[in-house]
């Protein structure tokens, strides 16, 4: 239990300090997050926020109706759908400028997309979707670790796919998919129906104005304005435990000091309003306000 507002700020700063402008680009950074979502690191479970730099062995989790967008060092995007778990590992860029990473999708829907401008850049990314591993060399691939099966859908490019000790094979036909049922033979690769692809894509895509925070967002939700540090910390702790990256800011109001508990980096008034509606009546939040 923190004993002061200052202590709370120190803990957060130590865990996720912003790197100096001159520092090397991070291997992975949170671009946008539709909360609740957490990173599990060093025995702690911390709510994810835009701009947060990620490390090897970070385990990312999303809750119900939550989604996550990461930017990798070489320009690719990684998306995780609701109730998902993703383990990051072995992220590095060698002297030959080949970016490498091992991404383990333990649960939920996932998408890896190469930036158009970086499509020709060399990379060595292996994505494990529960029992299936896909070797990425520059592509657009969607996958899902479900309770009864694992799915890999190649949208563009090519991948090498292998389940367990089975023979590896290459998928190089765009808009094709592969299903590996648990405890049963895998199904042959087949073309994906456009409507099915649209449904799958929506599982990982953050909808505009859905209440997601993103880097550079100027709007905020003030969950509450309270008179004491103790009240502010109580709400702060409740929000963060529930996967919402709350901050506390002391502000002067009518000649006295009050404490605002905020959720920041919302890209629009509509997005802030959606988030305010999502937390209203929960975690001790009664009347959240939208502000810029």
Secondary structure, 3 states (H helix, E strand, C coil): CCCCHHHHHHHHHHHCCCCCCCCCCCCEEEEEEECCEEEEECCEEEECCCCCEECCCCEEEECCCCEEEEEECCCCEEEECCCCEEEEEEEEECCCCCEEEEEEEEEEEEEEECCHHHCCCCEEEEEEECCEEEEECCCEEEEEECCCEEEEEEEECCEEEEECCCCCEEECCCCEEEEEECCCCCCCCEECCHHHHHHHHHCCCCCCCCCCEECCCCEEEEEEEECCHHHHHHHHHHHHHCCCCCEEEEEEECCEEEEEEEEEEECCHHHHHHHHHHHCCCCCCCCCEEEC
